[in-house]
Structures are given as C-alpha cells and as structure tokens.
Amino acid sequence: MNVTLRQLRAFRAVAEAGSFTDAAKQLHLTQAALSSLVKELEGIIGIRLFDRSTRSTKLSSAGADFFPLAVKVLEDLDYALASTLQLQEMKRGNVRVASTPLYSSYLLPQVVADFKLQFPGVNVHLLDSLNEDVLFRLTSGEADLAVAPRRNNDLEVEEELLFNDTFEVVCPFGHPLDELQVATWEQILEFPFIAMTKGYLARLQLDLASYSSGLNLQPAYEVAFLTTALAMVKAGLGVTALPAGALTMIEHFGLRAVEVKAPVVSRQVSLFTRAGQSLPPAAGELRLFLLQATAFRRA
C-alpha cells in the first residue's frame, strides 16, 4: 500500500469543502487532477470515500470513518516537520535583544553565556540603547526582546516582570555615608549630589523621592552616563544614587553602595515582547533563560 501525502491532502480538502470544485481551488489544482488523486486513494485502500451527486459531495460511511485517521496522519506529520524546523533554527538561529547599557552590562552577559552553552549555534545580538529607544527598537522589529525599566502600558508590547531594582547611594570608602548601614535622603543631600540629566527615568524617580521627603534635589552636577557619575564620585566630587543593578560597576570603580530608606526608591525591570506576535524559537528560549536567571529576585 503506497498512500501519498498529496492523496491524503486531496481527500481532506474535498471532505472539508464538500465540493471538488472548491477543494481544487484551495489546492491550486485542476478539478481533473484532484479527482484523479481521490480515485487513486480509493483504489489503494479499497473503499469508496465519497457519495457524489450532481448537487453535493458527501463522505461515505467508510469515508467518515477514514477521515479522522487521515487528518491525524497529516497533523502529526505537520507537527514533526515544524519541530524539525525549530530544531534546525536552534542550531543556527539569531536573537536580537535591546537593553539599556546598565542591564546590557550586568544582567545579559551571564544569561547569554549560559544560553550559548546550550545553543552554541545561535547568534545573540545585544543592542545597547538609550532608555527611551529600547521599546522603539522592539516595536519597529529591530529587536526580538527588550529589557528595560517598566514603562506606562503600551498596547504594542507585552510585559513580564523580571525584578525590582532598588536605588542605593554611592560614595567613596571612608566617606561619612560609608559609616552608615542605611542612609536617608536628608543625610544624602547634605553632600554634593551628582544626578542624571533631566529627562532620564532615574532622575525623575529621584526627584519624586526627594520631593516626597520634603526636600529639593539640587544637583551639584548633572551627567548623561552612569560611568561619568561613578568617575566623579571616585574623584571625590560628590555622591550619587544608582539602581542596585549597577553594583558590579560600582565595585569596579572601588566605591561603596549604601542602602537608602525614607523613602525606598525602586523600579520594576521588565522583559518586553511585541504584542500579539509569537517569538521565533531561539528568542523564545532566551526569554525562558532570562526569566529563570531572575526568578530568585521575584521570590
């Protein structure tokens, strides 16, 4: 018995359309070619599959019994082919991740390294971006995934919480704040403060925190990059406040991070994908790696 996929697909199309004419159009075949495929199948399995009249084409009793079996064969084959294609893509796929420089430097490198151990053939492209550009690179199709502080709801993206990132005050070792286990904003603002430029999300959050404490944040210096702020703190020009996610960078500069309360300032860092669109297999796997790597911070 040598049943072909073309024969099974022809049979399914006619059964679902209830018409040889309509099924032939769907399969882009002539009606004669479609009829020939169905007749070949009937000859091979030895049963009449359709009851035909001038007005209608219906499954015969035997055809109705055979139909779910044929559909299962076709669906199982389609699934097997799709799975094989996904496996092939995982051997040579590409993933593009947009992120702010902070999370590109401290979160993503280890996640990508772990991912590459399991999927060495997949190329991961990190797209360092300004905070305000991260989601644009995602929604424009330039990136498959995005990691950034949470924004106002955007209908074009779907969001999954990775972790909460709490701000800490950064000072040199031996500084008066270095002696504290926990600092308040009132204590922090006794010293020259190095802030991010207005317009940055981190600056807005610090402005709100100082305002809620009844204080007025008046920076001695304003900078656009975290590394600049850290270098200025290292030089003894003042103190700054950065998310705890920057701890590796803070340690690299040989500086001290002190917990801040009254009030605590934190922000949610999320994983973003395009709304209503399924991820390519490689991007879907990297998404799982990111969620797993940050699970302990959501507990």
HUZIDA-V678163 format. One record per residue. N is the residue number from 1. SS is DSSP state (2 for helix, 1 for strand, 0 for the rest). NEAR is the number of other ideal C-beta (glycine too) atoms within 8 Angstrom. D_LAST is the distance of its C-alpha to the last C-alpha in whole Angstrom. Layout:
BEGIN
<<N:SS:NEAR:D_LAST> <N:SS:NEAR:D_LAST>>
END
This chain:
BEGIN
<<1:0:4:58> <2:0:4:57> <3:0:8:55> <4:0:7:53> <5:2:7:50> <6:2:7:53> <7:2:13:54> <8:2:13:51> <9:2:10:50> <10:2:15:53> <11:2:15:53> <12:2:12:50> <13:2:12:51> <14:2:15:54> <15:2:12:53> <16:2:7:50> <17:2:9:52> <18:0:9:55> <19:0:9:58> <20:2:11:59> <21:2:7:59> <22:2:9:56> <23:2:14:54> <24:2:12:57> <25:2:7:55> <26:2:8:52> <27:2:10:52> <28:0:4:55> <29:0:9:58> <30:0:6:61> <31:2:9:62> <32:2:6:64> <33:2:9:62> <34:2:16:59> <35:2:9:62> <36:2:8:63> <37:2:13:59> <38:2:15:59> <39:2:8:62> <40:2:10:61> <41:2:14:58> <42:2:11:61> <43:2:7:63> <44:2:10:61> <45:2:9:59> <46:0:5:62> <47:0:9:61> <48:0:8:62> <49:0:13:58> <50:1:12:60> <51:1:8:62> <52:1:6:64> <53:0:6:66> <54:0:2:68> <55:0:3:65> <56:0:7:62> <57:1:10:60> <58:1:8:58> <59:1:10:56> <60:0:11:59> <61:2:6:58> <62:2:9:57> <63:2:13:56> <64:2:8:53> <65:2:8:52> <66:2:12:52> <67:2:12:50> <68:2:7:46> <69:2:8:47> <70:2:11:48> <71:2:9:45> <72:2:8:42> <73:2:9:44> <74:2:12:44> <75:2:8:40> <76:2:8:39> <77:2:9:41> <78:2:8:39> <79:2:8:36> <80:2:8:37> <81:2:8:39> <82:2:8:35> <83:2:8:33> <84:2:8:36> <85:2:8:36> <86:2:9:32> <87:2:8:32> <88:2:8:35> <89:2:11:33> <90:2:12:30> <91:2:9:33> <92:2:6:34> <93:0:13:32> <94:1:8:31> <95:1:14:28> <96:1:11:28> <97:1:15:25> <98:1:16:25> <99:1:16:23> <100:1:13:24> <101:2:9:25> <102:2:11:22> <103:2:13:20> <104:2:12:23> <105:2:9:23> <106:2:11:20> <107:0:12:18> <108:2:13:20> <109:2:9:22> <110:2:8:20> <111:2:12:19> <112:2:11:22> <113:2:8:24> <114:2:10:21> <115:2:13:22> <116:2:10:26> <117:2:6:26> <118:2:7:26> <119:0:11:28> <120:0:6:30> <121:0:7:32> <122:0:15:30> <123:1:6:31> <124:1:12:28> <125:1:8:29> <126:1:9:27> <127:1:11:28> <128:1:7:28> <129:1:10:29> <130:0:6:29> <131:2:10:26> <132:2:5:28> <133:2:9:30> <134:2:16:26> <135:2:14:26> <136:2:8:30> <137:2:13:30> <138:2:16:28> <139:2:10:30> <140:0:6:33> <141:0:5:32> <142:0:8:32> <143:0:11:28> <144:0:10:26> <145:1:17:23> <146:1:15:22> <147:1:18:19> <148:1:15:20> <149:1:11:18> <150:0:9:18> <151:0:7:22> <152:0:3:24> <153:0:4:24> <154:0:8:26> <155:0:5:27> <156:0:7:28> <157:1:13:24> <158:1:7:21> <159:1:8:18> <160:1:9:14> <161:1:10:12> <162:1:12:11> <163:1:9:9> <164:1:8:11> <165:1:12:13> <166:1:11:15> <167:1:16:19> <168:1:13:21> <169:1:13:24> <170:1:15:26> <171:1:12:29> <172:1:10:32> <173:0:7:32> <174:0:4:34> <175:0:10:34> <176:2:6:34> <177:2:14:30> <178:2:11:29> <179:2:4:30> <180:0:9:27> <181:0:4:24> <182:1:8:23> <183:1:12:25> <184:1:10:26> <185:2:13:28> <186:2:9:31> <187:2:9:31> <188:2:14:30> <189:0:10:33> <190:0:5:35> <191:0:11:35> <192:0:8:36> <193:1:15:33> <194:1:15:33> <195:1:13:31> <196:1:11:30> <197:0:9:33> <198:0:5:33> <199:0:4:32> <200:0:10:28> <201:2:8:25> <202:2:11:24> <203:2:12:28> <204:2:8:27> <205:2:11:24> <206:2:14:26> <207:2:9:29> <208:2:8:27> <209:2:12:25> <210:2:12:29> <211:2:10:30> <212:2:7:28> <213:0:11:29> <214:0:4:33> <215:0:9:33> <216:0:5:35> <217:0:11:33> <218:0:5:36> <219:0:8:35> <220:0:8:38> <221:1:11:37> <222:1:8:35> <223:1:11:34> <224:0:6:33> <225:0:7:31> <226:2:11:28> <227:2:7:30> <228:2:9:33> <229:2:15:31> <230:2:15:30> <231:2:9:34> <232:2:13:35> <233:2:17:33> <234:2:10:34> <235:0:6:38> <236:0:5:37> <237:0:9:38> <238:0:11:35> <239:1:14:31> <240:1:13:28> <241:1:12:25> <242:1:14:22> <243:1:11:19> <244:2:10:17> <245:2:10:17> <246:2:11:20> <247:2:10:20> <248:2:8:22> <249:2:13:25> <250:2:13:25> <251:2:8:25> <252:2:6:28> <253:0:10:30> <254:0:6:30> <255:1:13:28> <256:1:11:26> <257:1:11:23> <258:1:14:23> <259:1:9:20> <260:1:16:21> <261:1:8:21> <262:0:8:24> <263:0:8:22> <264:0:7:19> <265:0:11:19> <266:1:8:16> <267:1:13:16> <268:1:10:14> <269:1:14:14> <270:1:12:15> <271:1:13:17> <272:1:14:20> <273:1:14:22> <274:1:10:26> <275:0:8:26> <276:0:3:28> <277:0:6:28> <278:0:3:27> <279:0:10:26> <280:0:9:28> <281:2:10:27> <282:2:13:26> <283:2:11:24> <284:2:10:22> <285:2:13:22> <286:2:15:20> <287:2:12:18> <288:2:8:16> <289:2:11:16> <290:2:13:15> <291:2:11:12> <292:2:7:11> <293:2:10:12> <294:0:11:9> <295:2:8:7> <296:2:5:5> <297:2:8:6> <298:2:8:4> <299:0:4:0>>
END
